[in-house]
Amino acid sequence: MGRPSSVAIVNGSGRFSGVTLSVVPYLEAFERMGLPVRWYQCADRGMNSSVRRDEVRIAGAGLSLESVELGLNRLLVFPRRLRRIPEDMILLGDPSLAYIGGTHARRIVLVHDLLPLTEYADRTDARLMFYTIIPKLRQMTGIIVSTGAMRGQLAAHGVDPSRMRVVPYTHGLGFHPDHVARSVARVAKTRSLRILYVGTDRPFKNVDFVLDLAHALDGAPDGTQYSFTLLSPLRSSTLSRIGHLGLHNVRVIQRVPSAAAMYEECDVLVYPSLHEGFGRPIIEALAFGIPIVANRIPPFVEILGNTGIVHAVDVPGDWIRTLKSLSNPDTLRAQALRSLELSKQFTPERFYERVEGALDELLAQTPSEN
């Protein structure tokens, strides 16, 4: 199969969700390749966002019970209402859409995460849906994943590795090498280290671990002030724990108008998630030359290589020692420059190259292989 003459992108999440943020760069990549693209937005109840002015909106069932509606829409409603897609190739933005376009000759699906198939799954309905989706993934022309670790997980579920390509995510925050000098100068002048956490408040995101770090470093005897900013819509129970621990060095922000401004204010990113498909805040922080301290799980080890600092979360002392070492301006500068260098691997230009290569390789397979 050669390069397609047109592409349909089928998306099933709201504009500001993590999934859609990951799909939009594919739209840009295809347009840079000169391919006509039509965006099909599968809309569940309450979803009013729009990605493109000319998008085709596919209405869902509109049931009152969210979990039932999501499953019904993806297994039955959306596939029926999108039975005929005229474009030459379909890019499905999420594996939950795998039932759409089942007879189409060229279907590629983006797999962002396999959380429902792990021990950290927190929704039974999502787990059941994923088990029905796995056989559909085996029928795809191709699958694009963001890490080699995820490719290995899918292979363990019987998906042919030769049909998968790894394309790491990118971001739209630009490149900010000047942040390093400002951060180092600020730390040297104020004897304070600003530590950032970005994520939702779900058990596998491990927010409690960040609070434990803040508690351990509050009033540290080394004379440095360690302040933590949590960019997260925290649950009431987590907010109560902050109050119970008396964490005066913790600031909670539910949302910000500018992610770039948030990174600009901070010196270090901590990312202790127990499970992730990728970890977008990591590459966003790298673009500012922000050192990363992350959990030692396969995706983070793969993304950071020898550049970032990975520690197991069951040894919090390693995290505390690392954060203390980064309060030294010279150590902070050296680690920040390593982050800047690694960030060059996740630019939009590098992403576009990888998408084009993955598309050509996947579509080069003969029809008999599909």
SEKOL-991542 format. One record per residue: residue number from 1; x, y, z of N, C-alpha, C, CB in turn. Coordinates in steps of 0.2 Angstrom, whole numbers. Each point is the difference from the previous one (the first is absolute). Glycine has a CB too. Example, Ala and Ser with C-alpha at 12.3 -4.5 7.8 and 13.67 -1.06 7.14 Angstrom:
// SEKOL-991542
   seq     npx     npy     npz    capx    capy    capz     cpx     cpy     cpz    cbpx    cbpy    cbpz
     1      66     -28      39      -4       6       0       4       6       0      -9      -6       6
     2       7      11     -10       4       6       1      -4       5       3       6      -3     -10
***
This chain:
// SEKOL-991542
   seq     npx     npy     npz    capx    capy    capz     cpx     cpy     cpz    cbpx    cbpy    cbpz
     1       4      -6       0      -4       6       0       4       6       0      -9      -6       6
     2       8      11     -10       3       6       0      -3       5       4       4      -2     -11
     3      -1       9      11      -3       5       4      -7       2      -2      12       4       1
     4     -16      -3       4      -7       1      -1      -1       7      -4      -3      -7      10
     5      -3       7     -13      -2       7      -4      -4       4       5       0      -6     -11
     6      -2       4      16      -4       4       5       0      -4       7      -7       6      -9
     7       5      -2      14       0      -3       7      -6       2       4      13       0       0
     8     -16      -5       3      -5       2       5       3      -1       7     -10      -4      -8
     9       9       9      12       2      -1       7      -6      -1       4      11       7      -1
    10     -12     -12       5      -6      -1       4       2       0       7      -5      -7      -9
    11       2      12      13       2       2       7      -6      -1       4       9       8      -4
    12      -8     -10      10      -6      -1       4       1       3       7      -2     -10      -5
    13       6      15       6       1       4       6      -1       7      -1       7      -9       4
    14      -8      13       2      -1       7       0       6       3      -2      -9      -1       8
    15       9       8     -10       6       3      -3       5       1       5      -7       6      -7
    16       6      -5      13       5       1       5       2      -6       4      -4      11       1
    17       2     -17      -3       2      -6       3       7      -2      -2     -11      -4       0
    18      15       0       3       6      -2      -1       1      -4      -7       2      -1      12
    19      -8      -3     -13       0      -4      -7       0       5      -6      -6      -9       6
    20       2      14      -6      -1       4      -5       7       5      -1     -13       0       2
    21      16       1       3       6       4       0       5      -4      -3      -2       6      10
    22       2     -13     -10       4      -4      -3      -1      -2      -8       2      -5      12
    23      -9       6     -13      -2      -1      -7       1       6      -5      -8      -8       5
    24       7      14      -2       1       6      -4       6       0      -4      -7       6       8
    25      13      -7      -5       6       0      -4       0      -5      -6       6       3      11
    26     -10      -8     -11       0      -4      -6      -4       3      -5       0     -10       7
    27      -5      14      -6      -3       4      -5       5       5      -3     -11      -1       7
    28      15       4      -3       5       5      -2       5      -4      -5      -1       7      10
    29       3     -13      -7       5      -4      -4      -2      -2      -7       4      -4      11
    30     -11       2     -11      -3      -2      -7       0       6      -5      -6      -9       6
    31       4      15      -3      -1       6      -4       7       2      -3     -10       3       7
    32      15      -4      -3       7       2      -2       2      -5      -5       3       5      11
    33      -5     -11     -11       1      -5      -6      -4       2      -6       3      -9       9
    34      -8      14      -9      -4       1      -5      -6      -4      -1      10       4      -5
    35     -12      -7      10      -6      -5       0      -6       4       2       7     -10       2
    36     -12       9      -6      -7       3       2      -2      -4       6      -3       4     -11
    37       0       0      17      -2      -4       6      -7       3       2      12      -1       4
    38     -16      -4      -2      -6       2       2      -1      -3       8      -5       0     -12
    39       3       4      16       0      -1       7      -7      -3       2       9       9       3
    40     -10     -15      -1      -7      -2       3       1       0       7      -2      -7     -10
    41      -3      11      13       0       0       8      -6      -4       2       6      12       0
    42      -5     -17       4      -5      -4       3      -2       3       7       4     -11      -6
    43     -10      13       6      -1       4       6      -5      -3       5       1      10      -7
    44       2     -11      13      -4      -3       5      -5       5       3       9      -9       3
    45     -13       8       2      -4       4       3       4       6       4      -9      -9       1
    46       7      15      -2       3       6       3       7       2      -3      -5      -4      10
    47       7       1     -16       6       2      -3      -2       6      -5       5     -12       2
    48      -2      18      -1      -2       5      -5       6       3      -3     -10       3       7
    49      16      -6      -6       6       3      -3       1      -1      -7       5      -1      11
    50      -1       5     -14       1      -1      -8       7       1      -1     -11       4      -3
    51      14      -9      -1       7       0      -2       1       4      -7       2     -11       6
    52      -7      10     -11       0       3      -6      -6       3      -2       9      -8      -4
    53     -10      14       1      -6       3      -1      -4      -5      -5       5      12       1
    54      -2     -15      -6      -3      -4      -4      -1      -8       2       4       8      -9
    55      -3      -9      15       0      -7       2      -7      -3      -1       9       2       9
    56      -9      -9      -9      -6      -3      -1      -2      -3       7       2      -3     -12
    57      -7       5      15      -2      -2       7      -5      -6       0       2      11       4
    58       0     -16      -1      -4      -7       1      -3       0       7       7      -6      -9
    59     -14       7       9      -3       0       7       0      -7       3      -7      10      -4
    60       7     -10      10       0      -6       4      -7      -2       2      11       2       4
    61     -12      -7       0      -7      -2       2      -3       5       5       3     -12      -2
    62       1      15       6      -3       5       5      -4      -3       6      -1       8     -10
    63       4     -13      12      -3      -4       6       2       4       6       0     -11      -6
    64      -4      10      12       2       4       6       5      -3       4     -11       3       0
    65      13     -10      -1       5      -3       4       6       0      -4      -8      -8       5
    66      13      11      -3       6       2      -4       4      -7      -2       1      11       6
    67       0     -15      -2       4      -6      -2      -4      -4      -5       5       0      12
    68     -11      -1     -11      -4      -4      -5       0       4      -7      -7      -5       9
    69       6      11      -9       0       4      -6       7       0      -4      -8       8       6
    70      14      -8      -2       6       0      -3       1      -7      -4       5       8       9
    71      -7     -13      -5       1      -7      -3      -4      -1      -6       3      -4      11
    72     -10       6     -10      -5      -1      -6       2       4      -6      -9      -2       9
    73      12       9      -8       1       4      -5       6      -3      -4      -4      10       6
    74       9     -13      -3       6      -2      -3      -1      -7      -3       7       7       8
    75     -11     -11      -5      -1      -7      -3      -5       0      -5       3      -5      11
    76      -8       9     -11      -6       0      -4      -1       6      -4      -5      -9       7
    77       3      15      -3      -2       6      -3       4       3      -5      -6       2      10
    78      13      -1      -8       4       4      -5       2      -5      -6       5       6      10
    79      -4     -12      -9       2      -4      -6      -6       0      -5       7      -8       7
    80     -13       8      -4      -6       0      -5       0       6      -4      -6      -8       8
    81       6      14      -4       0       6      -3       6       2      -4      -7       4       9
    82      12      -7      -9       6       1      -4       2      -6      -4       4       8       9
    83     -10     -12     -11       1      -6      -4       4       1      -7     -11      -4       5
    84      10      10      -8       3       2      -6       5       6       1     -10      -5      -7
    85      16       4       6       5       5       1       4       1      -7       1      -2      13
    86      -2       7     -17       2       0      -7       8       1       0     -11       4      -4
    87      14      -1       9       7       1      -1       4      -6      -1      -1      10       7
    88       7     -10     -10       4      -5      -2       3      -4       6       3       6     -10
    89      -2      -2      16       3      -3       6      -3       2       6      11      -1      -6
    90     -12      -3      11      -3       2       7       5       0       5     -11      -4      -4
    91      12      10       8       4       0       6      -5       0       6      10       6      -6
    92     -10     -11      10      -5       0       6       4       3       5      -6     -11      -4
    93       3      16       8       4       3       5       1      -4       6      -4      10      -5
    94       0     -15       6       1      -4       7      -3      -7      -2      -2      11       7
    95       5     -16      -3      -2      -7      -1      -7      -1       1      11      -3       3
    96     -15       7       1      -7      -1       2      -4       1      -6       2       4      11
    97       1      -1     -17      -4       1      -6       2      -5      -5       0      12       2
    98       3     -18       0       2      -5      -4      -5      -4      -4       9      -1       7
    99     -16       2      -5      -5      -3      -4      -2       4      -6      -4      -5      10
   100       6      11     -11      -2       5      -5       4      -2      -6      -3       9       8
   101       0      -9     -14       3      -1      -6       3      -7      -1       2      11       0
   102      -6     -16       3       3      -7       0       2      -3      -7      -7      -1      11
   103       3       3     -16       1      -3      -7       5       4      -4     -11      -5       1
   104      13      11       2       5       4      -4       6      -3      -1      -6      10       5
   105       9      -9     -11       7      -3      -1       6       2       3      -5      -2     -11
   106       4       9      13       6       3       3      -2       3       7       6       2     -11
   107      -5      -5      16      -1       3       7       6       0       4     -12      -4      -1
   108      14       9       4       5       1       5      -3       3       6       9       1      -9
   109      -7      -4      15      -2       2       6       5       2       5      -9      -8      -1
   110       8      14       5       5       2       5      -2      -3       7       1      11      -7
   111       4     -14      10      -1      -3       6       4       4       5      -2     -12      -4
   112      -2      16       9       4       5       4       1      -4       7      -6      10      -6
   113       2     -14       8       1      -3       7      -3      -7       0       0      12       5
   114       2     -16      -1      -3      -7       2      -2       0       7       7      -5      -9
   115      -9      10      12      -1       0       7      -6      -5       2       3      12       0
   116      -8     -12      -4      -6      -5       1       3      -8       1      -8       8      -6
   117      13      -9       3       3      -7       0       5      -1       5      -2      -1     -12
   118       3       6      17       5      -1       5      -3       0       7       8       6      -7
   119      -3      -7      12      -3      -1       7      -2       7       2       8      -9       2
   120      -7      14      -5      -2       7       2      -7       2      -3      12       3       1
   121     -15      -8      -5      -6       2      -3      -5       2       6       2      -8     -10
   122      -6      13       8      -5       3       5      -7       0      -2       9       7       5
   123     -10     -10     -11      -7      -1      -3      -1      -7      -3       0      13      -2
   124      -5     -16       5      -1      -7      -3      -3       0      -7      -2      -4      12
   125      -2       9     -13      -3       0      -7       6       2      -5     -11       4       4
   126      16       0      -3       5       1      -4       4      -6      -1       1      12       3
   127       0     -16       2       4      -6      -1      -3      -5      -4       4       1      11
   128     -11      -2     -10      -4      -5      -5       0       3      -7      -7      -3      10
   129       7       9     -11       0       3      -7       7      -2      -3      -8       9       3
   130      13      -8       1       7      -1      -3       1      -7      -2       4       9       6
   131      -7     -14      -3       1      -7      -1      -4      -1      -7       1      -3      12
   132      -6       6     -13      -4      -1      -7       4       4      -5     -11      -1       6
   133      15       6      -5       3       4      -5       7      -4      -2      -5      11       5
   134       8     -14      -1       6      -3      -2       0      -4      -6       3      -1      12
   135      -8      -4     -13      -1      -3      -7      -1       5      -6      -5     -10       6
   136       2      15      -4      -1       5      -6       7       3      -2     -12       3       4
   137      16      -2       1       7       3      -1       4      -4      -4       0       6      11
   138      -1     -13     -11       4      -5      -4      -2       1      -7       1      -8      10
   139      -7      11     -11      -2       0      -7       2       7      -4     -10      -7       3
   140      13      11       1       2       7      -3       5       0      -5      -3       5      11
   141       3      -1     -16       6       1      -4       6       2       4      -7       3      -9
   142       7       1      14       5       2       4      -2       3       7       7       1     -11
   143      -2      -1      15      -1       3       7       6       4       2      -7     -10       3
   144       5      16      -1       5       5       2       0       1       8       0       6     -12
   145       6      -8      15       0       1       7       6       5       2      -4     -12       1
   146       4      15       5       4       5       1       7      -2       3     -10       7       2
   147      10     -13       0       6      -3       3       1      -7      -2      -1       7      10
   148       7     -10     -10       2      -7      -1      -3      -4       6      10       3      -6
   149     -10       0      12      -3      -4       5      -8      -2      -1       8       6       8
   150     -11      -1     -11      -7      -2      -2      -1      -5      -5      -3      12       4
   151       8     -11      -9       0      -5      -5       1      -7       3       5       8      -8
   152      -1      -9      13       1      -6       3      -6      -3       3      12       3       2
   153     -15       2       2      -7      -2       3      -5      -3      -5       3       9       9
   154      -4      -5     -14      -4      -3      -5       2      -6      -3      -3      12      -3
   155       9     -13       2       2      -6      -3      -1      -6       5       9       6      -6
   156      -9      -5      12      -1      -5       5      -8      -2       0       9       5       7
   157     -13      -1     -10      -7      -1      -1      -1      -3      -7      -3       9       8
   158       8     -11     -11      -1      -3      -7      -1       4      -6      -5      -8       6
   159       7      15      -5       0       4      -6       7       0      -3      -8       8       5
   160       8      -9     -12       6      -1      -4       5       6       1      -6      -8      -8
   161      12       8      10       4       5       1       2       3      -7       5      -5      10
   162      -5       2     -15       2       2      -7      -5       5      -2       5     -10      -3
   163     -11      10       6      -6       5      -2       1       6       4      -7      -9      -4
   164      11      10       9       1       6       4       6       4      -1      -6      -7       8
   165       5      13      -7       5       5      -1       0       5       6       0      -1     -13
   166       6       3      15       1       4       6       1       7      -2       4      -9       7
   167      -9      14      -5       1       7      -2      -1       4       7      -5      -2     -12
   168      10       4      15      -1       4       6      -4       6      -1      11      -5       4
   169     -14       7       1      -4       6       0       4       7      -1      -8      -6       7
   170       5      11      -9       3       6       0      -4       5       4       5      -2     -12
   171      -3       9      11      -4       5       4       0       6      -4       2      -5      11
   172      -6      10      -9       0       6      -3       2       6       4      -9      -4      -7
   173      14       3      12       2       5       4       6       4      -2      -5      -7       9
   174       8       4     -14       6       4      -3       6      -3       4      -6      10      -3
   175      12      -6       2       6      -2       3       3       6       4       3      -8     -10
   176      -1       7      16       1       6       5       7      -1       3     -13       2       2
   177      18      -1      -5       7      -1       3       1       5       5       4      -5     -11
   178      -7      11      10       2       6       5      -3      -1       7       0       7     -10
   179      -4     -12      10      -3      -2       7       5      -2       5     -11      -3      -5
   180      16      -1       2       5      -3       4       4       6       5       1     -10      -9
   181       1      15       5       4       5       4      -4       3       5       7       2     -10
   182     -14       0       8      -4       3       5      -1      -5       6      -6       7      -9
   183       5     -13       8      -2      -5       5       7       0       5      -8      -7      -7
   184      13       6       4       7      -1       4       1       6       4       5      -7      -8
   185      -6      13       5       1       6       4      -5       1       5       5       5     -10
   186     -11      -7       9      -5       1       6       1      -5       5      -8       3      -8
   187      10      -9       7       2      -4       5       6       2       4      -5     -10      -6
   188      10      13       3       6       2       3      -1       6       5       6      -4     -10
   189     -11       8       7      -1       7       4      -5      -2       6       2       7     -11
   190      -7     -11      10      -5      -1       5       0      -6       5      -7       6      -8
   191      12     -10       6       1      -6       4      -7      -4       0      10       5       7
   192     -13      -5     -12      -7      -4      -1       0      -4      -6      -6       9       7
   193       3     -14      -7      -1      -5      -6      -8      -1      -1      12      -6       2
   194     -14       8      -8      -7      -1      -1      -1      -6      -4      -2      13      -1
   195      -2     -17       4      -1      -7      -3      -7      -1      -2       8      -5       8
   196      -9       3     -14      -7      -1      -4      -2      -7       0       3      11      -7
   197     -10     -12       8      -3      -6      -2      -6       1      -4       4      -5      11
   198      -5       2     -17      -5       1      -4      -4      -7      -1       6       9      -6
   199     -12      -9       7      -4      -7      -1      -7       1       3      11      -6      -1
   200     -15       1       0      -6      -1       3       1      -4       7      -6       0     -11
   201       1       0      15       0      -3       6      -4      -6       0       0      11       6
   202       4     -16      -9      -2      -7       0       5      -4       3      -7       2     -11
   203       5      -8      14       5      -4       4       7      -1      -4     -10      -5       6
   204       9       3     -12       7      -2      -3       4       6      -2      -6      -9      -5
   205       3      15       6       4       6      -1       5       2       6      -9       4      -8
   206       7      -7      14       4       0       6       1       7       3       6     -10      -5
   207     -11      14       5       0       6       3       3       0       7      -9       4      -8
   208       6      -9      12       2       0       7       8      -1       1     -11      -6       2
   209      14       3      -7       8       0       0       3       7       0       0     -11      -6
   210      -3      15       2       2       7      -1      -1       4       7      -2       0     -12
   211      -4      -1      15      -1       3       7       5      -3       5     -12       1      -3
   212      14      -7       2       5      -3       5       7       3      -1      -6     -11       0
   213       7      13      -6       7       3      -1      -1       7       2       2      -6     -10
   214      -7      10       9      -1       6       3       1       1       8      -8       2     -10
   215       5      -7      13       0      -1       7       7      -1       2     -12      -4       0
   216      16       0      -3       6      -2       2       5       6      -1      -2     -12      -3
   217       1      16      -2       4       6      -1      -2       7       3       3      -6     -11
   218      -9       5      14      -2       7       3       4       2       6     -12      -3      -4
   219      15       8       3       5       2       6       6      -4       0     -10       4       6
   220      13      -6     -12       6      -4       0       6       4       3      -4      -5     -11
   221       8       2      15       5       3       3       6       3      -4      -3      -8       9
   222       3       7     -16       5       2      -4      -1       7      -2       2     -11      -4
   223      -7      14       7      -1       8      -2      -3       1      -6      10       2       6
   224     -12      -7     -10      -4       1      -6      -7       0       1      10      -5      -7
   225     -14       9       4      -7      -1       0      -2      -4      -6      -2      11       6
   226      -2     -16      -5      -2      -5      -5      -8       1      -1       9      -8       2
   227     -11      12      -7      -7       1      -1      -3      -4      -6       2      12       5
   228      -8     -15      -4      -3      -4      -4      -6       3      -3       4     -10       6
   229      -5      10     -13      -6       2      -3      -3      -6      -3       5      11      -3
   230     -11     -13       4      -4      -5      -3      -5       3      -4       2      -7      10
   231      -1       6     -17      -5       2      -5      -4      -6      -1       8       8      -6
   232     -14      -9      10      -4      -5       0      -7       1       3      10      -7       1
   233     -15       5      -4      -7       0       3      -1      -5       6      -5       5     -11
   234       8      -3      17       1      -5       5      -7      -2       3      11       5       3
   235     -12     -11      -1      -6      -2       4       0       3       7       0     -11      -7
   236      -6      11      10      -1       4       6       4      -4       6     -11       4      -4
   237      12     -11       3       4      -4       5       7       2      -1      -8      -9      -1
   238      11      10      -5       7       2       0       1       7       3       1      -7     -11
   239      -6      12       9       1       7       3      -1      -1       8      -5       5     -10
   240       1      -9      13       0      -1       7       7      -3       3     -13      -2      -1
   241      16      -2      -3       6      -3       2       6       6       0      -3     -12      -4
   242       2      16      -1       5       6       0      -1       4       7       0       0     -13
   243      -6       1      15      -1       4       6       2      -4       6     -10       6      -6
   244       8     -12       6       2      -4       6       8       0       1     -11      -8      -2
   245      14       7      -4       8       0       1       3       7       1       0     -10      -7
   246      -5      15       6       3       7       2       5       2      -5      -2      -1      11
   247       1      -1     -18       5       2      -5       0       7      -3      -1     -12      -3
   248       4      16       7       1       7      -2       4       1      -7      -2       4      12
   249       6      -9     -14       4       1      -6      -3      -3      -6      10      -1       8
   250     -17       0      -8      -4      -3      -5      -5       5      -3       2     -12       5
   251      -2      13     -11      -5       4      -4      -4      -4      -5       8      11       2
   252     -14     -10      -1      -4      -4      -5      -4       4      -5      -2      -8       9
   253       3       7     -15      -3       3      -6      -4      -5      -4       9       9       0
   254     -15      -8      -1      -4      -4      -4       1       0      -7      -9       1       9
   255       9       5     -12       2       1      -7       3       7      -1     -10      -7      -3
   256      13       7      -3       4       6      -1      -2       2      -8      10      -2       9
   257     -10       9     -10      -1       2      -7       6      -1      -5      -8       8       5
   258      14      -9      -2       6      -1      -4       4      -5       4       0      12      -5
   259       1     -18       2       5      -5       2       7       3       0      -8      -9      -4
   260       9      12      -1       7       3      -1       2       4       6      -1       0     -12
   261      -4       5      15       2       4       5       1      -4       7      -7       9      -6
   262       3     -15       6       1      -4       6       7      -3       0     -12      -3       0
   263      14       0      -5       7      -3      -1       5       6       1      -4      -9      -8
   264       3      15       6       5       5       1       1       2       7      -4       4     -11
   265      -1      -5      15       1       1       7       3      -5       4     -10       6      -1
   266      12     -12      -1       2      -6       4       7      -2      -3     -12      -3       2
   267      15       0       3       7      -2      -1       1      -8      -1       4      10       7
   268      -8     -14      -5       0      -7       0      -7      -3      -1      11       0       7
   269     -11      -5     -11      -7      -4       0       1      -7       3      -3       6     -11
   270      -2      -8      15       0      -6       3      -6      -4      -3       5       4      11
   271      -3     -10     -13      -6      -4      -3       0      -7       2       2       7     -10
   272      -5      -9      16       0      -6       3      -5      -5      -2       5       6      10
   273      -8      -5     -16      -6      -5      -2       2      -7       1      -4       9      -8
   274       0     -13      10       1      -7       0      -1      -4      -7      -4       0      12
   275       0       4     -16      -1      -3      -7      -2       6      -4      -4     -11       4
   276       7      11     -11      -1       5      -5       1      -3      -6       4       9       7
   277      -8      -6     -12       1      -2      -7       6       3      -3     -12      -2      -2
   278      13       9       4       6       4      -2       2       5       5      -4      -1     -12
   279       0       6      14       2       5       5       1       6      -4       5      -9       8
   280     -10      13     -11       1       6      -3       4       5       4     -10      -3      -7
   281       8       4      13       4       6       4       7      -1       0     -10       1       7
   282      13      -7      -8       7      -1       0       3       4      -6      -1     -12       5
   283      -2      11     -11       3       3      -6      -1       7       0      -1     -10      -6
   284      -5      12       9      -1       8       0       5       3       5     -12      -2      -2
   285      14      -1       8       5       3       4       7       0      -3      -7      -4      10
   286       8      -2     -14       7       0      -3       1       6      -4      -1     -12       0
   287      -4      14      -4       1       6      -4       2       6       3      -9      -5      -7
   288       8       6      14       2       6       4       7      -2       3     -13       3       2
   289      15      -8      -3       7      -2       3      -2      -2       8       7       7      -8
   290     -12     -10       9      -2      -1       7       2      -7       2     -10       8       0
   291      14      -9       5       2      -7       2      -6      -4       2      11       4       4
   292     -11     -11      -6      -6      -4       1       2      -5       6      -4       1     -12
   293       0      -2      17       1      -6       4      -6      -4       0       8       7       8
   294      -7     -13     -11      -6      -4      -1       0      -7       2      -1       6     -10
   295      -4     -10      11       0      -7       2       3      -4      -5     -11       2       6
   296      14      -7      -3       4      -5      -4      -5      -5      -3      10       1       7
   297     -14       1     -12      -4      -5      -4       2       1      -7     -10       1       8
   298       9      -7     -12       3       0      -7      -1       6      -5      -2     -12       2
   299      -4      15      -2      -1       6      -4       4       6       1     -11      -4      -1
   300      12       5       8       4       6       2       8      -2      -1      -9       3       8
   301      11      -9      -7       7      -2      -1       1       1      -8       0      -8      10
   302      -5       6     -14       1       0      -7       1       7      -3      -6     -10      -1
   303       1      15       4       0       7      -2       6       3       2     -12       0       0
   304      14       0       6       5       4       3       7      -3      -1      -8       3       8
   305       9     -10     -10       6      -3      -1       5       2       6      -2       1     -12
   306       8       1      10       5       2       5       0       7       2       7      -8      -4
   307     -13      12       2       0       7       1      -4       2       7       0       2     -13
   308      -6      -5      14      -3       1       6       2      -4       6     -10       3      -8
   309       7      -2      13       1      -3       6      -6      -5       2       8      10       4
   310      -7     -16      -4      -6      -5       2       2      -3       6      -3      -2     -12
   311      -2       2      17       1      -4       6      -7      -4       1       8       9       5
   312      -7     -14      -1      -6      -4       2      -3       3       5       5     -10      -3
   313     -12      10       3      -4       4       5       0      -3       7      -7       4      -9
   314      10     -11       9       0      -3       6       6       2       4      -7      -9      -4
   315      11      13       1       6       3       4       0       8       0       7     -11      -4
   316     -11      13       7      -1       8       0       6       4       2     -12      -2       3
   317      17      -2       1       6       4       2       4       2      -6       0      -7      10
   318       0       3     -16       3       2      -6      -3       6      -3       3     -12      -2
   319      -9      13       2      -3       6      -2       2       6       4     -10      -7      -4
   320      10       6      10       1       6       5       7       2      -1      -8      -4       8
   321      13      -1      -9       7       2      -1       1       3      -7       3     -10       8
   322      -7       8     -13       1       3      -6      -2       7       0      -2     -11      -6
   323      -4      12       9      -3       7       0       5       5       4     -12      -5      -1
   324      15       2       6       4       4       4       6       2      -4      -3      -5      10
   325       6       0     -14       6       1      -4      -2       5      -6       4     -11       2
   326     -10      11      -4      -2       5      -5      -1       7       2      -5      -9      -6
   327       5      10      13       0       7       3       7       3      -1      -9      -3       8
   328      14      -1     -10       7       3      -1      -1       3      -8       6      -8       8
   329      -4      14      -8      -1       3      -7       4      -3      -6      -2      11       6
   330       8     -13      -4       4      -3      -5      -3      -7      -2      10       6       5
   331     -12     -10       0      -3      -6      -2      -7       1      -4       5      -5      11
   332      -8      10      -9      -7       1      -4       2       2      -7      -5       4      11
   333      10       0     -12       2       3      -7       2      -6      -4       3      11       5
   334       1     -16      -2       2      -5      -4      -5      -5      -2      11       1       6
   335     -16      -2      -2      -6      -5      -1      -4       4      -5       1      -6      11
   336      -2      12     -10      -5       4      -4       3       0      -8      -3       7      10
   337       9      -6     -11       3       0      -6      -1      -7      -4       8       9       4
   338      -8     -14       0      -1      -7      -2      -7      -1      -3       9      -4       8
   339     -14       7      -4      -7       0      -2      -1       4      -6      -3      -1      12
   340       6       7     -13      -1       3      -6       3      -4      -6       1      11       6
   341       4     -14      -5       3      -4      -6      -5      -6      -2      12       3       4
   342     -15      -6       1      -4      -5      -1      -7       2      -3       5      -6       9
   343      -7      12      -8      -6       3      -2       0       0      -8      -1       7      11
   344       7      -7     -14       0       1      -7      -3      -6      -4      10       7       1
   345     -11     -13       3      -3      -6      -3      -7       0       0      10      -6       4
   346     -13      11      -1      -8       1       0      -3       6      -3       1      -7      11
   347       3      10     -15      -2       6      -4      -6      -2      -5      11       6       2
   348     -15      -2      -4      -5      -1      -5       3      -3      -7      -7       9       6
   349      13      -6      -7       3      -2      -7       2      -7       1       4      12      -2
   350      -1     -14       7       2      -7       1      -6      -4       0      10       3       7
   351     -15      -1      -4      -7      -4       0      -2      -1      -7      -3       4      12
   352       3       1     -16      -3       0      -7       4      -5      -4      -4      12       1
   353      11     -12       0       4      -5      -3      -2      -7       2       9       8      -1
   354     -10      -9       7      -2      -7       2      -6      -2      -2       7       2      10
   355     -12       2     -10      -7      -2      -3       1      -2      -7      -6       8       8
   356       9      -4     -12       1      -1      -7       3      -7      -1       0      12      -3
   357       5     -13       7       4      -7      -1      -5      -6       2      11       6       2
   358     -14      -5       4      -5      -5       2      -5      -2      -5       3       4      12
   359      -6       2     -14      -6      -1      -5       3      -4      -7      -6      11       5
   360      11      -9      -7       3      -3      -6       2      -7       1       4      11      -4
   361      -2     -13      10       2      -7       1      -6      -4       1      11       4       6
   362     -16      -2      -2      -6      -4       1      -4      -1      -6       0       5      11
   363       0       0     -15      -4      -1      -6       3      -3      -6      -6      10       3
   364      13     -11      -2       4      -4      -5      -2      -8       1       9       9       0
   365     -12     -11       5      -2      -7       1      -5      -2      -6       2       1      13
   366      -1      -7     -15      -4      -2      -6      -7      -1       3      10      -6      -6
   367     -15       6       2      -7      -1       2      -1      -7       3      -4       8      -9
   368       8     -13       7      -1      -6       3       2      -1       7       2      -5     -11
   369       2      10      13       2       0       7      -5       4       5      12       0      -4
   370     -17       3       1      -5       4       3      -6      -4       1       5      10      -4
***
